Amino acid sequence: MSKRWLLFELLGRDEPIEKKQLALAIKRVLYKTLGTFANLKLSFWIHELERNRGILEVNQKGLTLLRTNFTLMDSIEGKEVLIIDLLVSGTLKSLKEKRNNVTFWTEARKKLKQEISSVEGIIEEDGMRFFPLKKMKESLFEGLKASGSGGN
């Protein structure tokens, strides 16, 4: 049986979840939305799960079904959740090597929040933030120039 290794992240859950809980939630949604046939085609095992990030092993034929299932899942045990698949590899070793170069959504969100909060001239009104577009563009452009990623 040919298999693939998938790196994923759970968004929307602050508290940790057990491997068994996650596996049951995935199977439940799979059965509910795609039926018995999909359950027969898909075989997966959660290899690692820590801080709402994990690695799972899936049979190659079931990979597309699993990814589809992730898009159909909206909650686990009544709590809203989103499962993002970040990377797929043919070997566990290769996936772990590539994992170091992956930016997880939670990290990207924190970085973006910091960059936005550094923009001067933000107006807060009735709990909403208004960003002066020109200043935000200038600030982001300056950040790109300083990091060597921007243009002239």
Backbone as ProteinMPNN parsed JSONL, in Angstrom:
{"seq_chain_A": "MSKRWLLFELLGRDEPIEKKQLALAIKRVLYKTLGTFANLKLSFWIHELERNRGILEVNQKGLTLLRTNFTLMDSIEGKEVLIIDLLVSGTLKSLKEKRNNVTFWTEARKKLKQEISSVEGIIEEDGMRFFPLKKMKESLFEGLKASGSGGN", "coords_chain_A": {"N_chain_A": [[0.839, -1.184, 0.0], [0.688, 2.099, -0.971], [1.652, 5.097, 0.584], [1.114, 8.399, 1.986], [2.396, 11.217, 3.731], [1.08, 13.713, 5.771], [1.157, 17.047, 6.766], [-0.511, 19.023, 9.091], [-2.605, 21.674, 10.437], [-4.615, 22.686, 13.14], [-7.056, 25.087, 13.392], [-8.701, 27.442, 15.483], [-9.078, 26.156, 17.871], [-8.287, 26.461, 21.185], [-7.696, 24.875, 23.33], [-5.978, 21.75, 23.858], [-6.342, 18.769, 21.81], [-7.077, 15.31, 21.802], [-5.502, 12.603, 20.013], [-7.231, 10.475, 19.426], [-9.786, 11.652, 19.657], [-9.71, 13.488, 17.532], [-9.351, 11.763, 15.331], [-11.755, 10.299, 15.435], [-13.585, 12.381, 14.964], [-12.891, 13.127, 12.344], [-13.507, 10.742, 10.979], [-16.244, 10.593, 11.512], [-17.339, 12.849, 10.176], [-16.541, 12.232, 7.604], [-18.001, 9.874, 7.094], [-20.599, 10.877, 7.379], [-20.796, 12.805, 5.318], [-19.667, 11.74, 2.948], [-20.189, 9.054, 2.96], [-20.291, 5.376, 3.283], [-18.691, 4.247, 1.29], [-16.549, 6.037, 0.964], [-15.304, 5.755, 3.443], [-14.311, 3.194, 3.171], [-12.392, 3.54, 1.207], [-10.537, 5.238, 2.315], [-7.803, 5.269, 4.459], [-6.281, 6.145, 7.393], [-3.885, 7.343, 9.823], [-3.125, 8.994, 12.756], [-0.117, 10.216, 13.343], [1.353, 12.031, 14.86], [0.589, 14.599, 17.158], [0.555, 17.73, 18.378], [0.228, 20.724, 20.175], [-1.93, 21.593, 18.525], [-1.023, 21.005, 15.996], [-0.075, 18.652, 13.558], [0.939, 15.402, 12.258], [-0.096, 13.125, 9.879], [-0.572, 9.834, 8.598], [-1.599, 8.63, 5.507], [-3.346, 6.576, 3.163], [-2.434, 6.533, -0.285], [-4.506, 6.588, -2.207], [-6.57, 7.584, -0.704], [-5.924, 10.181, -0.074], [-6.938, 12.504, -1.439], [-9.63, 12.318, -0.718], [-9.415, 12.681, 2.049], [-8.408, 15.302, 2.204], [-10.557, 16.659, 1.055], [-12.454, 16.084, 2.971], [-11.436, 17.556, 5.112], [-12.112, 20.152, 4.317], [-14.822, 20.051, 4.614], [-15.279, 19.772, 7.284], [-16.41, 21.495, 10.122], [-16.576, 21.692, 12.811], [-15.507, 20.291, 15.949], [-16.6, 18.266, 18.395], [-18.591, 20.172, 18.989], [-17.214, 22.567, 18.955], [-16.049, 25.193, 16.973], [-13.869, 24.618, 14.251], [-11.083, 24.543, 12.024], [-9.358, 22.68, 9.707], [-6.261, 22.75, 8.319], [-4.41, 21.63, 5.653], [-1.007, 21.527, 5.227], [1.296, 20.512, 4.023], [2.422, 17.829, 2.006], [4.053, 14.719, 1.783], [6.087, 12.015, 0.52], [7.57, 10.508, 2.281], [8.089, 10.123, 5.804], [10.423, 11.133, 6.923], [11.265, 13.033, 5.003], [9.095, 14.809, 5.142], [9.354, 15.784, 7.766], [11.786, 17.112, 7.523], [11.113, 19.128, 5.691], [9.202, 20.455, 7.144], [10.336, 22.378, 8.788], [10.58, 24.59, 7.179], [8.071, 25.531, 6.778], [5.524, 27.921, 7.191], [3.341, 28.231, 9.725], [-0.18, 28.837, 10.053], [-1.023, 30.103, 12.429], [1.323, 31.339, 13.301], [1.867, 33.042, 11.133], [-0.326, 34.725, 11.271], [0.093, 36.038, 13.736], [2.444, 37.445, 13.126], [1.556, 39.117, 11.062], [-0.325, 40.631, 12.485], [1.411, 42.04, 14.176], [2.85, 43.549, 12.295], [0.823, 45.123, 11.212], [-0.02, 46.505, 13.482], [2.118, 48.156, 13.849], [1.824, 50.187, 12.086], [1.416, 53.613, 11.729], [-1.126, 55.966, 12.684], [-3.533, 54.603, 12.879], [-6.977, 54.454, 13.285], [-9.27, 53.98, 15.823], [-12.589, 53.125, 16.276], [-15.652, 52.631, 17.77], [-14.972, 49.944, 18.39], [-13.884, 49.095, 16.018], [-11.21, 48.988, 13.628], [-9.59, 51.334, 11.602], [-7.554, 51.603, 8.873], [-5.181, 53.773, 7.569], [-4.745, 53.659, 4.272], [-2.673, 54.57, 2.559], [-0.55, 55.091, 4.356], [-0.231, 52.524, 5.413], [0.582, 51.055, 3.163], [3.006, 52.378, 2.629], [4.434, 51.786, 4.974], [4.576, 48.963, 4.881], [5.984, 48.685, 2.495], [8.404, 49.917, 3.174], [9.256, 48.085, 5.091], [9.662, 45.852, 3.457], [11.723, 46.802, 1.822], [13.743, 47.133, 3.711], [14.195, 44.51, 4.449], [15.218, 43.515, 2.172], [13.597, 42.386, 0.289], [11.984, 43.921, -1.271], [11.298, 46.18, -4.052], [12.985, 48.816, -5.919]], "CA_chain_A": [[0.0, 0.0, 0.0], [1.429, 3.345, -1.077], [1.119, 6.051, 1.558], [1.595, 9.769, 2.008], [2.447, 11.841, 5.046], [0.453, 15.023, 5.655], [1.332, 17.985, 7.874], [-1.735, 19.824, 9.19], [-2.771, 22.56, 11.584], [-5.996, 22.92, 13.579], [-7.304, 26.479, 13.764], [-9.955, 27.668, 16.182], [-9.098, 25.457, 19.159], [-7.238, 26.899, 22.102], [-7.334, 23.743, 24.183], [-5.472, 20.607, 23.075], [-7.26, 17.688, 21.465], [-6.425, 14.0, 21.761], [-5.465, 11.963, 18.693], [-8.436, 9.658, 19.253], [-10.909, 12.573, 19.421], [-9.576, 14.028, 16.182], [-9.593, 10.669, 14.38], [-13.201, 10.024, 15.435], [-14.265, 13.512, 14.316], [-12.633, 13.014, 10.906], [-14.287, 9.597, 10.48], [-17.671, 10.923, 11.617], [-17.68, 13.767, 9.082], [-16.342, 11.477, 6.37], [-19.152, 8.984, 6.92], [-21.805, 11.695, 7.239], [-20.834, 13.545, 4.058], [-19.275, 10.974, 1.771], [-20.75, 7.714, 3.057], [-19.517, 4.169, 3.563], [-17.712, 4.046, 0.224], [-15.366, 6.847, 1.276], [-14.636, 5.136, 4.588], [-13.589, 2.016, 2.692], [-11.271, 3.99, 0.376], [-9.605, 6.053, 3.09], [-7.173, 4.694, 5.639], [-5.329, 7.116, 7.927], [-3.422, 7.169, 11.19], [-2.503, 10.221, 13.253], [1.21, 9.845, 13.83], [1.851, 13.012, 15.819], [-0.325, 15.725, 17.37], [1.059, 18.554, 19.47], [-0.106, 22.153, 20.024], [-2.848, 21.747, 17.387], [-0.313, 20.723, 14.75], [0.156, 17.215, 13.539], [1.327, 14.653, 11.068], [-0.832, 11.873, 9.753], [-0.259, 8.93, 7.488], [-2.822, 8.334, 4.759], [-3.09, 5.83, 1.934], [-2.362, 7.453, -1.426], [-5.825, 6.707, -2.846], [-7.471, 8.314, 0.183], [-5.429, 11.533, 0.199], [-7.89, 13.505, -1.935], [-10.826, 12.231, 0.134], [-9.097, 13.277, 3.343], [-8.336, 16.756, 2.016], [-11.94, 17.104, 0.849], [-13.091, 15.979, 4.275], [-10.987, 18.697, 5.915], [-12.876, 21.343, 3.931], [-16.208, 19.867, 5.041], [-15.347, 19.806, 8.75], [-16.535, 22.84, 10.664], [-16.502, 21.662, 14.27], [-15.158, 19.053, 16.643], [-17.27, 18.268, 19.694], [-19.341, 21.406, 19.163], [-16.366, 23.759, 18.893], [-15.651, 25.492, 15.59], [-12.486, 24.284, 13.943], [-10.707, 24.482, 10.624], [-8.135, 21.897, 9.549], [-5.511, 23.194, 7.146], [-3.287, 20.762, 5.282], [0.082, 22.428, 4.873], [2.363, 19.888, 3.268], [2.311, 16.383, 1.794], [5.318, 14.133, 1.352], [6.074, 10.565, 0.354], [8.21, 9.856, 3.428], [8.021, 10.857, 7.065], [11.698, 11.839, 7.066], [11.213, 14.194, 4.115], [8.099, 15.743, 5.681], [9.93, 16.434, 8.947], [12.815, 18.043, 7.044], [10.437, 20.263, 5.051], [8.358, 21.119, 8.141], [11.048, 23.54, 9.332], [10.438, 25.718, 6.254], [6.647, 25.849, 6.642], [4.97, 28.924, 8.093], [2.016, 27.832, 10.182], [-1.147, 29.929, 9.994], [-1.046, 30.86, 13.682], [2.523, 32.183, 13.309], [1.69, 34.072, 10.106], [-1.326, 35.674, 11.781], [0.748, 36.863, 14.755], [3.387, 38.336, 12.45], [0.764, 40.121, 10.357], [-0.881, 41.53, 13.498], [2.493, 42.92, 14.622], [3.154, 44.491, 11.22], [-0.289, 46.07, 11.092], [-0.056, 47.378, 14.661], [3.226, 49.112, 13.772], [1.443, 51.262, 11.166], [0.956, 54.802, 12.454], [-2.328, 56.625, 12.196], [-4.712, 53.736, 12.932], [-8.091, 55.075, 13.994], [-10.193, 53.002, 16.402], [-13.889, 53.73, 16.496], [-16.688, 51.633, 18.043], [-14.415, 48.594, 18.336], [-13.375, 48.776, 14.682], [-9.967, 49.672, 13.281], [-9.507, 51.864, 10.248], [-6.153, 51.752, 8.507], [-4.924, 54.687, 6.458], [-4.164, 52.799, 3.243], [-1.4, 55.1, 2.071], [0.459, 54.862, 5.394], [0.002, 51.095, 5.532], [1.394, 50.671, 2.006], [4.354, 52.917, 2.834], [5.064, 51.029, 6.052], [4.885, 47.619, 4.394], [7.025, 48.833, 1.478], [9.653, 50.17, 3.902], [9.639, 46.804, 5.683], [10.19, 45.002, 2.387], [13.019, 47.351, 1.414], [14.705, 46.863, 4.781], [14.522, 43.076, 4.458], [15.83, 43.153, 0.889], [12.612, 41.691, -0.547], [11.217, 44.866, -2.085], [11.879, 46.777, -5.255], [13.847, 49.996, -5.745]], "C_chain_A": [[0.884, 1.247, 0.0], [0.812, 4.369, -0.129], [1.757, 7.423, 1.401], [1.547, 10.264, 3.45], [1.978, 13.284, 4.887], [0.673, 15.835, 6.932], [0.094, 18.878, 7.913], [-1.704, 20.698, 10.438], [-4.258, 22.729, 11.862], [-6.13, 24.38, 13.99], [-8.637, 26.568, 14.494], [-10.063, 26.961, 17.517], [-7.951, 25.964, 20.011], [-6.762, 25.743, 22.97], [-6.875, 22.565, 23.317], [-6.562, 19.562, 22.822], [-6.46, 16.393, 21.397], [-6.476, 13.446, 20.34], [-6.757, 11.203, 18.413], [-9.657, 10.529, 18.953], [-10.894, 13.096, 17.989], [-9.884, 12.965, 15.135], [-11.085, 10.35, 14.287], [-13.984, 11.138, 14.738], [-14.091, 13.454, 12.805], [-13.481, 11.898, 10.311], [-15.784, 9.899, 10.479], [-18.111, 11.819, 10.456], [-17.551, 13.059, 7.743], [-17.553, 10.587, 6.082], [-20.424, 9.788, 6.637], [-21.904, 12.336, 5.852], [-20.564, 12.695, 2.825], [-19.691, 9.502, 1.822], [-19.755, 6.59, 3.3], [-18.414, 3.956, 2.542], [-16.416, 4.794, 0.526], [-14.591, 6.256, 2.443], [-13.839, 3.908, 4.179], [-12.345, 2.412, 1.903], [-10.165, 4.662, 1.191], [-9.106, 5.318, 4.328], [-6.151, 5.71, 6.141], [-4.997, 6.805, 9.381], [-2.734, 8.46, 11.61], [-1.206, 9.837, 13.953], [1.659, 10.743, 14.982], [0.832, 14.134, 15.937], [0.134, 16.488, 18.6], [0.769, 20.017, 19.173], [-0.937, 22.427, 18.768], [-2.157, 21.669, 16.031], [-0.018, 19.234, 14.74], [0.598, 16.675, 12.204], [0.455, 13.415, 11.04], [-0.401, 11.123, 8.511], [-1.578, 8.58, 6.817], [-2.463, 7.513, 3.527], [-3.219, 6.78, 0.746], [-3.726, 7.659, -2.083], [-6.798, 7.527, -2.003], [-7.073, 9.756, 0.445], [-6.42, 12.612, -0.24], [-9.166, 13.5, -1.102], [-10.585, 12.909, 1.482], [-9.05, 14.8, 3.239], [-9.726, 17.353, 1.801], [-12.673, 17.122, 2.179], [-12.694, 17.15, 5.178], [-11.798, 19.95, 5.583], [-14.325, 21.262, 4.405], [-16.372, 19.921, 6.558], [-15.468, 21.247, 9.22], [-16.492, 22.866, 12.184], [-16.061, 20.283, 14.754], [-15.723, 19.188, 18.04], [-17.928, 19.616, 19.997], [-18.522, 22.685, 19.119], [-15.884, 23.956, 17.466], [-14.172, 25.215, 15.387], [-12.29, 24.274, 12.437], [-9.405, 23.696, 10.559], [-7.493, 22.302, 8.231], [-4.417, 22.177, 6.861], [-2.203, 21.646, 4.685], [1.095, 21.819, 3.923], [2.112, 18.393, 3.161], [3.652, 15.881, 1.293], [5.185, 12.614, 1.269], [6.709, 9.814, 1.508], [8.104, 10.744, 4.655], [9.287, 11.697, 7.255], [11.697, 13.129, 6.239], [10.236, 15.247, 4.639], [8.673, 16.499, 6.874], [11.02, 17.427, 8.559], [12.17, 19.303, 6.466], [9.621, 21.084, 6.051], [9.02, 22.388, 8.693], [10.908, 24.775, 8.455], [8.989, 26.158, 6.068], [6.264, 26.922, 7.653], [3.559, 28.481, 8.452], [1.115, 29.056, 10.228], [-1.135, 30.764, 11.264], [0.16, 31.793, 13.775], [2.385, 33.334, 12.314], [0.721, 35.15, 10.592], [-0.714, 36.606, 12.827], [1.678, 37.884, 14.113], [2.643, 39.464, 11.736], [0.163, 41.127, 11.335], [0.173, 42.524, 13.981], [2.798, 43.971, 13.565], [2.064, 45.545, 11.092], [-0.305, 47.029, 12.275], [1.076, 48.397, 14.653], [2.92, 50.28, 12.829], [0.887, 52.43, 11.978], [-0.348, 55.318, 11.854], [-3.569, 55.743, 12.18], [-5.774, 54.422, 13.786], [-8.991, 53.96, 14.509], [-11.486, 53.713, 16.749], [-14.921, 52.627, 16.66], [-16.171, 50.2, 17.884], [-13.881, 48.177, 16.978], [-12.105, 49.569, 14.428], [-10.01, 50.109, 11.827], [-8.042, 52.156, 9.953], [-6.018, 52.759, 7.377], [-4.127, 53.937, 5.396], [-2.798, 53.287, 2.778], [-0.282, 54.829, 3.08], [0.788, 53.379, 5.521], [0.878, 50.611, 4.382], [2.834, 51.132, 2.188], [5.11, 52.102, 3.876], [5.471, 49.632, 5.591], [5.994, 47.664, 3.354], [8.383, 49.066, 2.136], [10.162, 48.883, 4.546], [10.238, 45.862, 4.658], [11.566, 45.481, 1.942], [14.092, 47.007, 2.444], [15.125, 45.394, 4.803], [15.167, 42.622, 3.159], [14.89, 42.437, -0.048], [11.912, 42.612, -1.521], [11.979, 45.374, -3.285], [12.707, 47.993, -4.918], [13.14, 51.103, -5.022]], "O_chain_A": [[1.728, 1.417, 0.879], [-0.41, 4.492, -0.052], [2.8, 7.576, 0.766], [0.76, 9.787, 4.267], [2.422, 13.992, 3.983], [0.405, 15.362, 8.037], [-0.307, 19.429, 6.888], [-0.905, 20.498, 11.353], [-5.059, 22.892, 10.942], [-5.387, 24.852, 14.851], [-9.585, 25.856, 14.163], [-11.047, 27.149, 18.232], [-6.788, 25.903, 19.611], [-5.581, 25.643, 23.303], [-7.329, 22.404, 22.185], [-7.563, 19.496, 23.535], [-5.302, 16.389, 20.981], [-7.373, 13.775, 19.564], [-7.308, 11.273, 17.315], [-10.469, 10.186, 18.094], [-11.926, 13.142, 17.32], [-10.592, 13.23, 14.164], [-11.615, 10.154, 13.194], [-14.936, 10.866, 14.007], [-15.04, 13.705, 12.062], [-14.103, 12.078, 9.264], [-16.503, 9.509, 9.558], [-19.141, 11.568, 9.83], [-18.368, 13.268, 6.847], [-18.061, 10.558, 4.961], [-21.219, 9.428, 5.769], [-22.991, 12.398, 5.278], [-21.169, 12.91, 1.775], [-19.558, 8.786, 0.829], [-18.56, 6.812, 3.492], [-17.316, 3.527, 2.896], [-15.322, 4.251, 0.364], [-13.36, 6.256, 2.437], [-12.803, 3.613, 4.775], [-11.345, 1.694, 1.928], [-8.999, 4.652, 0.797], [-9.89, 4.815, 5.133], [-5.249, 6.097, 5.398], [-5.734, 6.098, 10.069], [-1.861, 8.963, 10.902], [-1.211, 9.216, 15.016], [2.263, 10.28, 15.949], [0.271, 14.575, 14.933], [0.109, 15.971, 19.717], [1.024, 20.499, 18.07], [-0.672, 23.382, 18.038], [-2.652, 22.207, 15.04], [0.253, 18.632, 15.78], [0.629, 17.367, 11.187], [0.288, 12.737, 12.054], [0.064, 11.698, 7.527], [-2.56, 8.268, 7.491], [-1.413, 7.719, 2.918], [-4.017, 7.717, 0.774], [-4.065, 8.777, -2.471], [-7.748, 8.1, -2.536], [-7.803, 10.485, 1.117], [-6.705, 13.536, 0.522], [-9.724, 14.559, -0.813], [-11.45, 13.622, 1.991], [-9.592, 15.502, 4.093], [-10.029, 18.432, 2.311], [-13.418, 18.055, 2.478], [-13.524, 17.673, 5.921], [-12.134, 20.724, 6.479], [-14.981, 22.289, 4.577], [-17.483, 20.098, 7.058], [-14.721, 22.118, 8.774], [-16.384, 23.935, 12.785], [-16.219, 19.271, 14.072], [-15.373, 20.107, 18.78], [-17.835, 20.131, 21.111], [-19.077, 23.778, 19.234], [-15.381, 23.032, 16.828], [-13.337, 25.533, 16.234], [-13.226, 24.025, 11.676], [-8.453, 24.009, 11.275], [-8.106, 22.207, 7.167], [-3.59, 21.893, 7.727], [-2.452, 22.416, 3.757], [1.689, 22.524, 3.107], [1.644, 17.765, 4.11], [4.308, 16.532, 0.48], [4.291, 12.016, 1.868], [6.437, 8.631, 1.709], [8.039, 11.969, 4.547], [9.215, 12.843, 7.7], [12.085, 14.188, 6.731], [10.522, 16.443, 4.584], [8.501, 17.713, 6.983], [11.163, 18.471, 9.196], [12.632, 20.414, 6.724], [9.377, 22.27, 5.831], [8.334, 23.356, 9.023], [11.097, 25.894, 8.933], [8.714, 27.063, 5.281], [6.632, 26.844, 8.826], [2.691, 28.369, 7.586], [1.586, 30.177, 10.417], [-1.226, 31.99, 11.202], [0.039, 32.912, 14.272], [2.745, 34.471, 12.621], [0.929, 36.339, 10.351], [-0.963, 37.812, 12.815], [1.697, 39.05, 14.508], [3.051, 40.624, 11.8], [0.139, 42.327, 11.062], [-0.122, 43.703, 14.175], [2.984, 45.145, 13.887], [2.353, 46.724, 10.886], [-0.568, 48.221, 12.11], [1.011, 49.397, 15.368], [3.674, 51.251, 12.781], [-0.004, 52.253, 12.809], [-0.625, 55.126, 10.67], [-4.56, 56.089, 11.536], [-5.487, 54.91, 14.879], [-9.426, 53.099, 13.744], [-11.494, 54.748, 17.416], [-15.056, 51.774, 15.783], [-16.852, 49.349, 17.312], [-13.468, 47.031, 16.8], [-11.936, 50.676, 14.94], [-10.413, 49.354, 10.942], [-7.378, 52.872, 10.703], [-6.667, 52.62, 6.34], [-2.957, 53.617, 5.607], [-1.871, 52.491, 2.623], [0.805, 54.388, 2.705], [1.947, 53.013, 5.713], [1.813, 49.841, 4.598], [3.771, 50.376, 1.934], [6.279, 51.767, 3.687], [6.578, 49.176, 5.876], [6.853, 46.783, 3.326], [9.389, 48.493, 1.719], [11.365, 48.62, 4.546], [11.204, 45.155, 4.944], [12.467, 44.675, 1.71], [15.21, 46.635, 2.089], [16.265, 45.071, 5.135], [15.613, 41.479, 3.049], [15.323, 41.925, -1.081], [11.312, 42.152, -2.492], [13.144, 45.04, -3.5], [13.092, 48.188, -3.765], [13.723, 52.163, -4.795]]}, "name": "protein", "num_of_chains": 1, "seq": "MSKRWLLFELLGRDEPIEKKQLALAIKRVLYKTLGTFANLKLSFWIHELERNRGILEVNQKGLTLLRTNFTLMDSIEGKEVLIIDLLVSGTLKSLKEKRNNVTFWTEARKKLKQEISSVEGIIEEDGMRFFPLKKMKESLFEGLKASGSGGN"}
